[in-house]
Amino acid sequence: MIITGPIESFFKNPISEPSPEGDGVLFHLRRDLVMLYGAEHEHTGDASPHPILTLMGILAGIDYLSKAYSDEQGSRKRFVETIRDLCKITEEDSQAIYQFRCALIHSVALSTISDCDHRRGTRFNFEITDDRSCPLIEKLSDHSSEVTYRICFWKLKTAFIEAIEKLEKIARDVRYTKNPHVINMIGQMHSEKILKK
């Protein structure tokens, strides 16, 4: 038996073998995503044979990270703060990626109508590309009641992995102002275990 602390358990490398005592949600999500999109730091081959499922997993993963990172009330505010801070993108693009999350996870679609404070009533449309030369998110058109964005599959994968790495860095460094909150939340979340081989 190997005994690890909450931080090691929470950020366990997805290429590690599952523990007979169970592992955390993030570990299993990352393992499942590796099967869908390849090794975390590789960007070779096709985007994924299951792109919608893969994108749903990435966006759910960002949602999960936001519980550990953000002390905002409400899932939208937590998600937007997390992706804005950890992925270093603008507030507007963070809000758009949140709308992309809503479209895929709630509607299993590539469009949604905003029902939150950010551009309430606006239809957000999305297209997905696996062209590695494209930015993470690019606004293609903006008409007051409808906006269209292009999302790069590979850059979203990279953003998710970088967010995990940055969150772990915050958890291990007391100099970060978010460190006490992150440590507290990881302490609460790391006990959720899944037994899976």
N, CA and C atoms as an extended XYZ file, in Angstrom:
591
Properties=species:S:1:pos:R:3:atomname:S:1:resname:S:1:resid:I:1 pbc="F F F"
N         0.842       -1.178        0.000 N   MET     1
C         0.000        0.000        0.000 CA  MET     1
C         0.889        1.244        0.000 C   MET     1
N         0.516        2.212       -0.844 N   ILE     2
C         1.218        3.494       -0.877 CA  ILE     2
C         0.281        4.530       -0.285 C   ILE     2
N         0.770        5.276        0.684 N   ILE     3
C        -0.045        6.315        1.320 CA  ILE     3
C         0.345        7.658        0.730 C   ILE     3
N        -0.641        8.380        0.269 N   THR     4
C        -0.392        9.708       -0.285 CA  THR     4
C        -1.283       10.720        0.407 C   THR     4
N        -0.900       11.988        0.307 N   GLY     5
C        -1.693       13.060        0.883 CA  GLY     5
C        -2.770       13.513       -0.080 C   GLY     5
N        -3.624       14.429        0.370 N   PRO     6
C        -4.725       14.907       -0.476 CA  PRO     6
C        -4.265       15.506       -1.802 C   PRO     6
N        -3.169       16.264       -1.803 N   ILE     7
C        -2.717       16.894       -3.047 CA  ILE     7
C        -2.277       15.832       -4.042 C   ILE     7
N        -1.443       14.877       -3.588 N   GLU     8
C        -0.967       13.816       -4.475 CA  GLU     8
C        -2.141       12.981       -4.999 C   GLU     8
N        -3.081       12.711       -4.119 N   SER     9
C        -4.241       11.914       -4.512 CA  SER     9
C        -5.103       12.667       -5.524 C   SER     9
N        -5.351       13.947       -5.277 N   PHE    10
C        -6.207       14.750       -6.142 CA  PHE    10
C        -5.608       14.885       -7.541 C   PHE    10
N        -4.297       15.089       -7.634 N   PHE    11
C        -3.633       15.332       -8.916 CA  PHE    11
C        -2.908       14.097       -9.455 C   PHE    11
N        -3.289       12.922       -9.022 N   LYS    12
C        -2.638       11.685       -9.442 CA  LYS    12
C        -2.576       11.595      -10.961 C   LYS    12
N        -1.397       11.250      -11.473 N   ASN    13
C        -1.152       11.169      -12.905 CA  ASN    13
C        -2.062       10.110      -13.534 C   ASN    13
N        -2.730       10.441      -14.628 N   PRO    14
C        -3.680        9.496      -15.222 CA  PRO    14
C        -3.035        8.256      -15.841 C   PRO    14
N        -1.715        8.255      -16.022 N   ILE    15
C        -1.074        7.051      -16.556 CA  ILE    15
C        -0.708        6.076      -15.437 C   ILE    15
N        -0.909        6.488      -14.178 N   SER    16
C        -0.668        5.600      -13.039 CA  SER    16
C        -1.745        4.527      -12.988 C   SER    16
N        -1.401        3.430      -12.336 N   GLU    17
C        -2.378        2.358      -12.154 CA  GLU    17
C        -3.415        2.781      -11.113 C   GLU    17
N        -4.672        2.407      -11.311 N   PRO    18
C        -5.687        2.708      -10.290 CA  PRO    18
C        -5.342        2.026       -8.970 C   PRO    18
N        -5.683        2.676       -7.889 N   SER    19
C        -5.440        2.140       -6.551 CA  SER    19
C        -6.569        1.178       -6.177 C   SER    19
N        -6.249        0.065       -5.499 N   PRO    20
C        -7.312       -0.837       -5.058 CA  PRO    20
C        -8.242       -0.193       -4.026 C   PRO    20
N        -7.798        0.907       -3.403 N   GLU    21
C        -8.632        1.631       -2.436 CA  GLU    21
C        -9.523        2.663       -3.106 C   GLU    21
N        -9.350        2.831       -4.414 N   GLY    22
C       -10.132        3.822       -5.148 CA  GLY    22
C        -9.333        5.091       -5.391 C   GLY    22
N        -9.723        5.819       -6.400 N   ASP    23
C        -9.065        7.076       -6.759 CA  ASP    23
C       -10.109        8.155       -6.967 C   ASP    23
N        -9.637        9.396       -6.977 N   GLY    24
C       -10.523       10.542       -7.083 CA  GLY    24
C       -11.147       10.710       -8.465 C   GLY    24
N       -12.147       11.558       -8.496 N   VAL    25
C       -12.898       11.836       -9.719 CA  VAL    25
C       -11.987       12.395      -10.810 C   VAL    25
N       -11.114       13.338      -10.465 N   LEU    26
C       -10.242       13.961      -11.465 CA  LEU    26
C        -9.328       12.925      -12.111 C   LEU    26
N        -8.775       12.019      -11.315 N   PHE    27
C        -7.908       10.962      -11.851 CA  PHE    27
C        -8.664       10.131      -12.886 C   PHE    27
N        -9.854        9.685      -12.547 N   HIS    28
C       -10.615        8.839      -13.470 CA  HIS    28
C       -11.078        9.609      -14.705 C   HIS    28
N       -11.450       10.864      -14.526 N   LEU    29
C       -11.833       11.674      -15.683 CA  LEU    29
C       -10.644       11.825      -16.624 C   LEU    29
N        -9.470       12.109      -16.073 N   ARG    30
C        -8.270       12.269      -16.899 CA  ARG    30
C        -7.914       10.959      -17.602 C   ARG    30
N        -8.031        9.836      -16.912 N   ARG    31
C        -7.761        8.523      -17.547 CA  ARG    31
C        -8.721        8.282      -18.712 C   ARG    31
N        -9.996        8.567      -18.485 N   ASP    32
C       -10.982        8.376      -19.549 CA  ASP    32
C       -10.684        9.293      -20.738 C   ASP    32
N       -10.302       10.536      -20.449 N   LEU    33
C        -9.996       11.474      -21.529 CA  LEU    33
C        -8.752       11.045      -22.303 C   LEU    33
N        -7.759       10.493      -21.621 N   VAL    34
C        -6.565        9.997      -22.315 CA  VAL    34
C        -6.968        8.924      -23.330 C   VAL    34
N        -7.914        8.077      -22.965 N   MET    35
C        -8.380        7.053      -23.915 CA  MET    35
C        -9.089        7.701      -25.103 C   MET    35
N        -9.682        8.864      -24.906 N   LEU    36
C       -10.406        9.539      -25.979 CA  LEU    36
C        -9.517       10.450      -26.824 C   LEU    36
N        -8.556       11.166      -26.178 N   TYR    37
C        -7.769       12.125      -26.963 CA  TYR    37
C        -6.274       11.891      -26.949 C   TYR    37
N        -5.827       10.768      -26.428 N   GLY    38
C        -4.403       10.462      -26.414 CA  GLY    38
C        -3.727       11.036      -25.180 C   GLY    38
N        -2.422       10.791      -25.084 N   ALA    39
C        -1.646       11.261      -23.937 CA  ALA    39
C        -1.846       12.763      -23.745 C   ALA    39
N        -1.814       13.179      -22.493 N   GLU    40
C        -2.153       14.580      -22.187 CA  GLU    40
C        -1.293       15.602      -22.907 C   GLU    40
N        -0.012       15.339      -23.066 N   HIS    41
C         0.863       16.350      -23.673 CA  HIS    41
C         1.196       16.050      -25.130 C   HIS    41
N         0.421       15.170      -25.751 N   GLU    42
C         0.618       14.879      -27.171 CA  GLU    42
C        -0.538       15.455      -27.972 C   GLU    42
N        -0.196       15.942      -29.156 N   HIS    43
C        -1.207       16.509      -30.048 CA  HIS    43
C        -0.998       15.933      -31.445 C   HIS    43
N        -1.072       14.624      -31.521 N   THR    44
C        -0.855       13.956      -32.796 CA  THR    44
C        -2.107       13.202      -33.195 C   THR    44
N        -2.199       12.893      -34.459 N   GLY    45
C        -3.331       12.106      -34.942 CA  GLY    45
C        -4.608       12.924      -35.018 C   GLY    45
N        -5.703       12.213      -35.153 N   ASP    46
C        -7.004       12.862      -35.230 CA  ASP    46
C        -7.392       13.420      -33.870 C   ASP    46
N        -8.283       14.396      -33.873 N   ALA    47
C        -8.712       15.035      -32.620 CA  ALA    47
C        -9.259       14.008      -31.649 C   ALA    47
N       -10.157       13.183      -32.075 N   SER    48
C       -10.738       12.136      -31.248 CA  SER    48
C       -11.782       11.428      -32.084 C   SER    48
N       -11.901       10.111      -31.935 N   PRO    49
C       -12.981        9.449      -32.643 CA  PRO    49
C       -14.352        9.802      -32.045 C   PRO    49
N       -14.342       10.407      -30.865 N   HIS    50
C       -15.573       10.796      -30.176 CA  HIS    50
C       -15.453       12.252      -29.715 C   HIS    50
N       -15.453       13.216      -30.646 N   PRO    51
C       -15.154       14.601      -30.261 CA  PRO    51
C       -16.157       15.230      -29.295 C   PRO    51
N       -17.443       14.972      -29.461 N   ILE    52
C       -18.426       15.606      -28.577 CA  ILE    52
C       -18.269       15.077      -27.157 C   ILE    52
N       -18.149       13.768      -27.018 N   LEU    53
C       -17.951       13.172      -25.701 CA  LEU    53
C       -16.662       13.684      -25.057 C   LEU    53
N       -15.609       13.805      -25.860 N   THR    54
C       -14.328       14.308      -25.358 CA  THR    54
C       -14.459       15.750      -24.881 C   THR    54
N       -15.094       16.583      -25.691 N   LEU    55
C       -15.274       17.990      -25.305 CA  LEU    55
C       -16.135       18.109      -24.055 C   LEU    55
N       -17.168       17.277      -23.952 N   MET    56
C       -17.995       17.279      -22.741 CA  MET    56
C       -17.150       16.938      -21.524 C   MET    56
N       -16.263       15.956      -21.673 N   GLY    57
C       -15.379       15.571      -20.569 CA  GLY    57
C       -14.440       16.687      -20.167 C   GLY    57
N       -13.864       17.369      -21.138 N   ILE    58
C       -12.955       18.486      -20.846 CA  ILE    58
C       -13.709       19.595      -20.102 C   ILE    58
N       -14.878       19.947      -20.606 N   LEU    59
C       -15.646       21.033      -19.992 CA  LEU    59
C       -16.146       20.656      -18.599 C   LEU    59
N       -16.547       19.395      -18.421 N   ALA    60
C       -16.921       18.926      -17.083 CA  ALA    60
C       -15.701       18.943      -16.160 C   ALA    60
N       -14.535       18.636      -16.719 N   GLY    61
C       -13.298       18.687      -15.937 CA  GLY    61
C       -12.983       20.095      -15.459 C   GLY    61
N       -13.189       21.084      -16.334 N   ILE    62
C       -12.975       22.479      -15.933 CA  ILE    62
C       -13.972       22.850      -14.840 C   ILE    62
N       -15.202       22.399      -14.987 N   ASP    63
C       -16.215       22.609      -13.942 CA  ASP    63
C       -15.738       22.033      -12.606 C   ASP    63
N       -15.199       20.822      -12.655 N   TYR    64
C       -14.720       20.159      -11.439 CA  TYR    64
C       -13.558       20.950      -10.820 C   TYR    64
N       -12.611       21.393      -11.655 N   LEU    65
C       -11.493       22.195      -11.157 CA  LEU    65
C       -11.983       23.493      -10.523 C   LEU    65
N       -13.056       24.053      -11.092 N   SER    66
C       -13.561       25.332      -10.578 CA  SER    66
C       -14.062       25.209       -9.142 C   SER    66
N       -14.517       24.033       -8.754 N   LYS    67
C       -14.946       23.829       -7.368 CA  LYS    67
C       -13.769       23.959       -6.413 C   LYS    67
N       -12.606       23.536       -6.860 N   ALA    68
C       -11.409       23.637       -6.016 CA  ALA    68
C       -10.786       25.033       -6.076 C   ALA    68
N       -10.885       25.695       -7.226 N   TYR    69
C       -10.187       26.970       -7.401 CA  TYR    69
C       -10.975       28.184       -6.917 C   TYR    69
N       -12.229       28.268       -7.289 N   SER    70
C       -12.986       29.504       -7.097 CA  SER    70
C       -13.868       29.456       -5.855 C   SER    70
N       -13.945       30.588       -5.176 N   ASP    71
C       -14.864       30.692       -4.037 CA  ASP    71
C       -16.106       31.504       -4.407 C   ASP    71
N       -16.307       31.716       -5.711 N   GLU    72
C       -17.512       32.411       -6.193 CA  GLU    72
C       -18.735       31.539       -5.937 C   GLU    72
N       -19.889       32.176       -5.806 N   GLN    73
C       -21.151       31.456       -5.667 CA  GLN    73
C       -21.739       31.242       -7.058 C   GLN    73
N       -22.152       30.031       -7.362 N   GLY    74
C       -22.759       29.717       -8.649 CA  GLY    74
C       -21.766       29.125       -9.618 C   GLY    74
N       -22.215       28.112      -10.346 N   SER    75
C       -21.315       27.382      -11.242 CA  SER    75
C       -20.778       28.252      -12.372 C   SER    75
N       -21.595       29.159      -12.926 N   ARG    76
C       -21.100       30.012      -14.015 CA  ARG    76
C       -19.960       30.895      -13.551 C   ARG    76
N       -20.145       31.558      -12.417 N   LYS    77
C       -19.100       32.456      -11.919 CA  LYS    77
C       -17.826       31.686      -11.599 C   LYS    77
N       -17.975       30.498      -11.001 N   ARG    78
C       -16.795       29.676      -10.691 CA  ARG    78
C       -16.077       29.255      -11.973 C   ARG    78
N       -16.836       28.772      -12.944 N   PHE    79
C       -16.263       28.309      -14.207 CA  PHE    79
C       -15.528       29.450      -14.904 C   PHE    79
N       -16.185       30.598      -15.032 N   VAL    80
C       -15.608       31.740      -15.748 CA  VAL    80
C       -14.336       32.220      -15.044 C   VAL    80
N       -14.371       32.354      -13.716 N   GLU    81
C       -13.179       32.793      -12.994 CA  GLU    81
C       -12.031       31.802      -13.183 C   GLU    81
N       -12.341       30.526      -13.117 N   THR    82
C       -11.300       29.502      -13.227 CA  THR    82
C       -10.648       29.515      -14.595 C   THR    82
N       -11.448       29.506      -15.640 N   ILE    83
C       -10.856       29.462      -16.978 CA  ILE    83
C       -10.164       30.784      -17.320 C   ILE    83
N       -10.711       31.888      -16.838 N   ARG    84
C       -10.082       33.194      -17.077 CA  ARG    84
C        -8.711       33.256      -16.397 C   ARG    84
N        -8.662       32.857      -15.121 N   ASP    85
C        -7.419       32.970      -14.361 CA  ASP    85
C        -6.394       31.900      -14.733 C   ASP    85
N        -6.826       30.650      -14.793 N   LEU    86
C        -5.868       29.565      -14.996 CA  LEU    86
C        -5.465       29.398      -16.457 C   LEU    86
N        -6.310       29.822      -17.388 N   CYS    87
C        -5.990       29.693      -18.810 CA  CYS    87
C        -5.582       31.015      -19.437 C   CYS    87
N        -5.629       32.071      -18.634 N   LYS    88
C        -5.199       33.409      -19.070 CA  LYS    88
C        -5.898       33.855      -20.349 C   LYS    88
N        -7.231       33.814      -20.320 N   ILE    89
C        -7.993       34.336      -21.449 CA  ILE    89
C        -8.908       35.444      -20.953 C   ILE    89
N        -9.449       36.196      -21.869 N   THR    90
C       -10.247       37.367      -21.506 CA  THR    90
C       -11.555       36.964      -20.834 C   THR    90
N       -12.149       37.916      -20.172 N   GLU    91
C       -13.460       37.706      -19.547 CA  GLU    91
C       -14.501       37.326      -20.605 C   GLU    91
N       -14.506       38.041      -21.722 N   GLU    92
C       -15.489       37.765      -22.773 CA  GLU    92
C       -15.328       36.351      -23.329 C   GLU    92
N       -14.081       35.950      -23.601 N   ASP    93
C       -13.851       34.592      -24.117 CA  ASP    93
C       -14.174       33.534      -23.063 C   ASP    93
N       -13.912       33.830      -21.796 N   SER    94
C       -14.258       32.902      -20.711 CA  SER    94
C       -15.768       32.708      -20.640 C   SER    94
N       -16.518       33.802      -20.790 N   GLN    95
C       -17.973       33.720      -20.795 CA  GLN    95
C       -18.459       32.893      -21.992 C   GLN    95
N       -17.805       33.059      -23.142 N   ALA    96
C       -18.194       32.306      -24.335 CA  ALA    96
C       -17.917       30.816      -24.152 C   ALA    96
N       -16.804       30.474      -23.536 N   ILE    97
C       -16.508       29.055      -23.299 CA  ILE    97
C       -17.505       28.478      -22.307 C   ILE    97
N       -17.943       29.292      -21.353 N   TYR    98
C       -19.008       28.819      -20.453 CA  TYR    98
C       -20.277       28.521      -21.259 C   TYR    98
N       -20.615       29.374      -22.206 N   GLN    99
C       -21.794       29.138      -23.041 CA  GLN    99
C       -21.604       27.876      -23.899 C   GLN    99
N       -20.378       27.632      -24.346 N   PHE   100
C       -20.064       26.406      -25.091 CA  PHE   100
C       -20.315       25.193      -24.204 C   PHE   100
N       -19.898       25.288      -22.948 N   ARG   101
C       -20.140       24.228      -21.959 CA  ARG   101
C       -21.638       23.970      -21.820 C   ARG   101
N       -22.416       25.046      -21.696 N   CYS   102
C       -23.873       24.907      -21.545 CA  CYS   102
C       -24.488       24.258      -22.779 C   CYS   102
N       -24.038       24.682      -23.959 N   ALA   103
C       -24.576       24.120      -25.197 CA  ALA   103
C       -24.329       22.619      -25.262 C   ALA   103
N       -23.089       22.215      -25.003 N   LEU   104
C       -22.753       20.794      -25.118 CA  LEU   104
C       -23.343       19.951      -23.997 C   LEU   104
N       -23.162       20.382      -22.761 N   ILE   105
C       -23.534       19.535      -21.622 CA  ILE   105
C       -25.040       19.531      -21.379 C   ILE   105
N       -25.682       20.672      -21.514 N   HIS   106
C       -27.114       20.726      -21.224 CA  HIS   106
C       -27.994       20.400      -22.430 C   HIS   106
N       -27.558       20.831      -23.613 N   SER   107
C       -28.402       20.650      -24.796 CA  SER   107
C       -27.848       19.625      -25.777 C   SER   107
N       -26.618       19.171      -25.555 N   VAL   108
C       -25.915       18.308      -26.508 CA  VAL   108
C       -26.065       18.926      -27.902 C   VAL   108
N       -25.667       20.186      -27.985 N   ALA   109
C       -25.813       20.964      -29.209 CA  ALA   109
C       -24.637       21.917      -29.345 C   ALA   109
N       -24.534       22.557      -30.486 N   LEU   110
C       -23.474       23.542      -30.712 CA  LEU   110
C       -24.018       24.965      -30.689 C   LEU   110
N       -25.152       25.139      -30.038 N   SER   111
C       -25.673       26.496      -29.846 CA  SER   111
C       -26.516       26.515      -28.580 C   SER   111
N       -26.608       27.700      -28.000 N   THR   112
C       -27.418       27.895      -26.807 CA  THR   112
C       -27.810       29.364      -26.736 C   THR   112
N       -28.866       29.650      -26.018 N   ILE   113
C       -29.277       31.035      -25.780 CA  ILE   113
C       -28.930       31.367      -24.341 C   ILE   113
N       -28.168       32.431      -24.149 N   SER   114
C       -27.714       32.816      -22.810 CA  SER   114
C       -28.898       33.188      -21.930 C   SER   114
N       -28.942       32.565      -20.750 N   ASP   115
C       -29.972       32.947      -19.770 CA  ASP   115
C       -29.325       33.538      -18.520 C   ASP   115
N       -28.059       33.949      -18.665 N   CYS   116
C       -27.366       34.574      -17.537 CA  CYS   116
C       -27.145       36.057      -17.837 C   CYS   116
N       -26.539       36.763      -16.901 N   ASP   117
C       -26.345       38.205      -17.046 CA  ASP   117
C       -25.509       38.570      -18.267 C   ASP   117
N       -24.565       37.712      -18.630 N   HIS   118
C       -23.707       38.010      -19.781 CA  HIS   118
C       -24.478       37.776      -21.075 C   HIS   118
N       -24.836       38.828      -21.748 N   ARG   119
C       -25.514       38.804      -23.043 CA  ARG   119
C       -26.796       37.978      -23.014 C   ARG   119
N       -27.596       38.219      -21.985 N   ARG   120
C       -28.873       37.503      -21.834 CA  ARG   120
C       -29.692       37.592      -23.121 C   ARG   120
N       -30.207       36.433      -23.554 N   GLY   121
C       -31.040       36.370      -24.747 CA  GLY   121
C       -30.267       36.220      -26.044 C   GLY   121
N       -28.946       36.304      -25.998 N   THR   122
C       -28.132       36.169      -27.204 CA  THR   122
C       -27.943       34.699      -27.532 C   THR   122
N       -28.085       34.354      -28.808 N   ARG   123
C       -27.786       32.987      -29.254 CA  ARG   123
C       -26.280       32.878      -29.487 C   ARG   123
N       -25.662       31.918      -28.815 N   PHE   124
C       -24.249       31.598      -29.001 CA  PHE   124
C       -24.165       30.366      -29.894 C   PHE   124
N       -23.486       30.496      -31.030 N   ASN   125
C       -23.255       29.375      -31.952 CA  ASN   125
C       -21.767       29.038      -31.932 C   ASN   125
N       -21.474       27.751      -32.080 N   PHE   126
C       -20.082       27.316      -32.024 CA  PHE   126
C       -19.774       26.360      -33.163 C   PHE   126
N       -18.552       26.471      -33.649 N   GLU   127
C       -18.021       25.447      -34.529 CA  GLU   127
C       -16.711       24.978      -33.915 C   GLU   127
N       -16.396       23.715      -34.149 N   ILE   128
C       -15.206       23.100      -33.564 CA  ILE   128
C       -14.239       22.785      -34.686 C   ILE   128
N       -12.963       23.078      -34.457 N   THR   129
C       -11.943       22.756      -35.446 CA  THR   129
C       -10.829       21.947      -34.785 C   THR   129
N       -10.172       21.103      -35.585 N   ASP   130
C        -8.981       20.418      -35.086 CA  ASP   130
C        -7.727       20.979      -35.752 C   ASP   130
N        -7.856       22.151      -36.365 N   ASP   131
C        -6.726       22.853      -36.974 CA  ASP   131
C        -5.880       23.455      -35.857 C   ASP   131
N        -4.691       22.896      -35.656 N   ARG   132
C        -3.821       23.313      -34.551 CA  ARG   132
C        -3.345       24.764      -34.664 C   ARG   132
N        -3.444       25.343      -35.860 N   SER   133
C        -2.977       26.717      -36.035 CA  SER   133
C        -4.010       27.739      -35.546 C   SER   133
N        -5.217       27.295      -35.254 N   CYS   134
C        -6.267       28.209      -34.785 CA  CYS   134
C        -6.087       28.518      -33.307 C   CYS   134
N        -6.528       29.692      -32.874 N   PRO   135
C        -6.486       30.007      -31.443 CA  PRO   135
C        -7.521       29.180      -30.681 C   PRO   135
N        -7.409       29.172      -29.365 N   LEU   136
C        -8.360       28.453      -28.517 CA  LEU   136
C        -9.789       28.854      -28.856 C   LEU   136
N       -10.042       30.152      -28.922 N   ILE   137
C       -11.385       30.650      -29.227 CA  ILE   137
C       -11.252       31.878      -30.116 C   ILE   137
N       -12.113       31.927      -31.114 N   GLU   138
C       -12.083       33.029      -32.066 CA  GLU   138
C       -13.519       33.424      -32.394 C   GLU   138
N       -13.806       34.708      -32.241 N   LYS   139
C       -15.143       35.198      -32.592 CA  LYS   139
C       -15.205       35.347      -34.110 C   LYS   139
N       -16.185       34.678      -34.715 N   LEU   140
C       -16.337       34.731      -36.166 CA  LEU   140
C       -17.328       35.794      -36.611 C   LEU   140
N       -18.356       36.010      -35.811 N   SER   141
C       -19.333       37.060      -36.133 CA  SER   141
C       -20.051       37.467      -34.858 C   SER   141
N       -20.562       38.688      -34.871 N   ASP   142
C       -21.283       39.201      -33.709 CA  ASP   142
C       -22.354       40.175      -34.184 C   ASP   142
N       -23.586       39.710      -34.160 N   HIS   143
C       -24.750       40.538      -34.449 CA  HIS   143
C       -25.506       40.579      -33.135 C   HIS   143
N       -25.973       41.707      -32.738 N   SER   144
C       -26.456       41.945      -31.373 CA  SER   144
C       -27.166       40.768      -30.709 C   SER   144
N       -27.945       39.997      -31.443 N   SER   145
C       -28.681       38.905      -30.810 CA  SER   145
C       -28.115       37.525      -31.137 C   SER   145
N       -26.990       37.498      -31.868 N   GLU   146
C       -26.388       36.216      -32.236 CA  GLU   146
C       -24.887       36.395      -32.427 C   GLU   146
N       -24.126       35.474      -31.834 N   VAL   147
C       -22.677       35.523      -31.934 CA  VAL   147
C       -22.165       34.116      -32.248 C   VAL   147
N       -21.126       34.050      -33.071 N   THR   148
C       -20.571       32.755      -33.471 CA  THR   148
C       -19.084       32.718      -33.144 C   THR   148
N       -18.681       31.603      -32.539 N   TYR   149
C       -17.278       31.383      -32.160 CA  TYR   149
C       -16.769       30.087      -32.767 C   TYR   149
N       -15.460       30.057      -33.011 N   ARG   150
C       -14.778       28.820      -33.376 CA  ARG   150
C       -13.930       28.401      -32.177 C   ARG   150
N       -14.033       27.125      -31.793 N   ILE   151
C       -13.259       26.563      -30.675 CA  ILE   151
C       -12.289       25.551      -31.243 C   ILE   151
N       -11.018       25.663      -30.871 N   CYS   152
C       -10.000       24.715      -31.312 CA  CYS   152
C        -9.925       23.549      -30.327 C   CYS   152
N       -10.225       22.360      -30.815 N   PHE   153
C       -10.198       21.152      -29.988 CA  PHE   153
C        -8.867       21.022      -29.249 C   PHE   153
N        -7.762       21.129      -29.988 N   TRP   154
C        -6.440       20.896      -29.388 CA  TRP   154
C        -6.088       21.951      -28.357 C   TRP   154
N        -6.447       23.201      -28.620 N   LYS   155
C        -6.123       24.266      -27.670 CA  LYS   155
C        -6.979       24.144      -26.407 C   LYS   155
N        -8.214       23.643      -26.539 N   LEU   156
C        -9.041       23.431      -25.353 CA  LEU   156
C        -8.460       22.302      -24.506 C   LEU   156
N        -7.984       21.253      -25.164 N   LYS   157
C        -7.304       20.164      -24.444 CA  LYS   157
C        -6.099       20.725      -23.685 C   LYS   157
N        -5.283       21.518      -24.364 N   THR   158
C        -4.094       22.108      -23.734 CA  THR   158
C        -4.482       23.012      -22.570 C   THR   158
N        -5.521       23.813      -22.745 N   ALA   159
C        -5.964       24.717      -21.679 CA  ALA   159
C        -6.389       23.935      -20.441 C   ALA   159
N        -7.098       22.834      -20.631 N   PHE   160
C        -7.531       21.998      -19.511 CA  PHE   160
C        -6.328       21.425      -18.757 C   PHE   160
N        -5.371       20.907      -19.479 N   ILE   161
C        -4.188       20.314      -18.836 CA  ILE   161
C        -3.377       21.392      -18.124 C   ILE   161
N        -3.229       22.553      -18.755 N   GLU   162
C        -2.507       23.652      -18.108 CA  GLU   162
C        -3.247       24.121      -16.856 C   GLU   162
N        -4.566       24.125      -16.879 N   ALA   163
C        -5.340       24.518      -15.694 CA  ALA   163
C        -5.085       23.546      -14.544 C   ALA   163
N        -5.009       22.253      -14.844 N   ILE   164
C        -4.697       21.259      -13.813 CA  ILE   164
C        -3.321       21.541      -13.218 C   ILE   164
N        -2.342       21.786      -14.083 N   GLU   165
C        -0.971       22.029      -13.623 CA  GLU   165
C        -0.874       23.307      -12.790 C   GLU   165
N        -1.555       24.357      -13.211 N   LYS   166
C        -1.526       25.613      -12.457 CA  LYS   166
C        -2.232       25.466      -11.112 C   LYS   166
N        -3.335       24.724      -11.090 N   LEU   167
C        -4.036       24.505       -9.826 CA  LEU   167
C        -3.163       23.714       -8.855 C   LEU   167
N        -2.450       22.724       -9.364 N   GLU   168
C        -1.541       21.973       -8.498 CA  GLU   168
C        -0.426       22.868       -7.967 C   GLU   168
N         0.085       23.742       -8.806 N   LYS   169
C         1.129       24.684       -8.370 CA  LYS   169
C         0.604       25.580       -7.245 C   LYS   169
N        -0.620       26.064       -7.386 N   ILE   170
C        -1.234       26.892       -6.339 CA  ILE   170
C        -1.393       26.091       -5.053 C   ILE   170
N        -1.797       24.834       -5.186 N   ALA   171
C        -2.002       23.985       -4.004 CA  ALA   171
C        -0.703       23.725       -3.250 C   ALA   171
N         0.410       23.752       -3.957 N   ARG   172
C         1.705       23.432       -3.339 CA  ARG   172
C         2.496       24.665       -2.890 C   ARG   172
N         1.991       25.854       -3.176 N   ASP   173
C         2.753       27.069       -2.882 CA  ASP   173
C         1.920       28.021       -2.022 C   ASP   173
N         2.300       28.168       -0.771 N   VAL   174
C         1.541       29.004        0.169 CA  VAL   174
C         1.583       30.483       -0.182 C   VAL   174
N         2.439       30.886       -1.108 N   ARG   175
C         2.527       32.300       -1.483 CA  ARG   175
C         1.336       32.762       -2.325 C   ARG   175
N         0.599       31.830       -2.903 N   TYR   176
C        -0.582       32.199       -3.681 CA  TYR   176
C        -1.727       32.568       -2.744 C   TYR   176
N        -2.430       33.645       -3.068 N   THR   177
C        -3.551       34.058       -2.208 CA  THR   177
C        -4.677       33.021       -2.213 C   THR   177
N        -4.811       32.273       -3.283 N   LYS   178
C        -5.858       31.250       -3.367 CA  LYS   178
C        -5.461       29.955       -2.659 C   LYS   178
N        -4.218       29.834       -2.224 N   ASN   179
C        -3.739       28.576       -1.639 CA  ASN   179
C        -4.605       28.050       -0.504 C   ASN   179
N        -4.977       28.853        0.516 N   PRO   180
C        -5.785       28.292        1.606 CA  PRO   180
C        -7.131       27.730        1.115 C   PRO   180
N        -7.784       28.446        0.205 N   HIS   181
C        -9.065       27.971       -0.321 CA  HIS   181
C        -8.870       26.667       -1.095 C   HIS   181
N        -7.861       26.635       -1.967 N   VAL   182
C        -7.612       25.445       -2.790 CA  VAL   182
C        -7.302       24.244       -1.904 C   VAL   182
N        -6.452       24.428       -0.904 N   ILE   183
C        -6.103       23.332        0.011 CA  ILE   183
C        -7.351       22.844        0.750 C   ILE   183
N        -8.166       23.761        1.225 N   ASN   184
C        -9.388       23.394        1.924 CA  ASN   184
C       -10.311       22.575        1.020 C   ASN   184
N       -10.506       23.030       -0.214 N   MET   185
C       -11.415       22.337       -1.125 CA  MET   185
C       -10.862       20.975       -1.547 C   MET   185
N        -9.565       20.897       -1.810 N   ILE   186
C        -8.963       19.607       -2.152 CA  ILE   186
C        -9.117       18.647       -0.975 C   ILE   186
N        -8.952       19.165        0.233 N   GLY   187
C        -9.151       18.343        1.427 CA  GLY   187
C       -10.557       17.763        1.487 C   GLY   187
N       -11.535       18.542        1.053 N   GLN   188
C       -12.921       18.058        1.043 CA  GLN   188
C       -13.193       17.120       -0.136 C   GLN   188
N       -12.611       17.435       -1.293 N   MET   189
C       -12.937       16.701       -2.515 CA  MET   189
C       -12.145       15.410       -2.697 C   MET   189
N       -10.966       15.312       -2.097 N   HIS   190
C       -10.116       14.157       -2.395 CA  HIS   190
C       -10.663       12.854       -1.816 C   HIS   190
N       -11.594       12.950       -0.879 N   SER   191
C       -12.137       11.731       -0.275 CA  SER   191
C       -13.196       11.056       -1.158 C   SER   191
N       -13.651       11.733       -2.216 N   GLU   192
C       -14.598       11.121       -3.148 CA  GLU   192
C       -13.819       10.133       -4.014 C   GLU   192
N       -14.041        8.854       -3.780 N   LYS   193
C       -13.253        7.829       -4.484 CA  LYS   193
C       -14.147        6.991       -5.389 C   LYS   193
N       -13.562        6.577       -6.506 N   ILE   194
C       -14.204        5.669       -7.442 CA  ILE   194
C       -13.343        4.418       -7.502 C   ILE   194
N       -13.949        3.258       -7.329 N   LEU   195
C       -13.231        1.988       -7.483 CA  LEU   195
C       -13.423        1.536       -8.922 C   LEU   195
N       -12.304        1.460       -9.654 N   LYS   196
C       -12.382        1.114      -11.072 CA  LYS   196
C       -11.067        0.501      -11.480 C   LYS   196
N       -11.125       -0.507      -12.279 N   LYS   197
C        -9.889       -1.145      -12.772 CA  LYS   197
C        -9.641       -0.794      -14.212 C   LYS   197
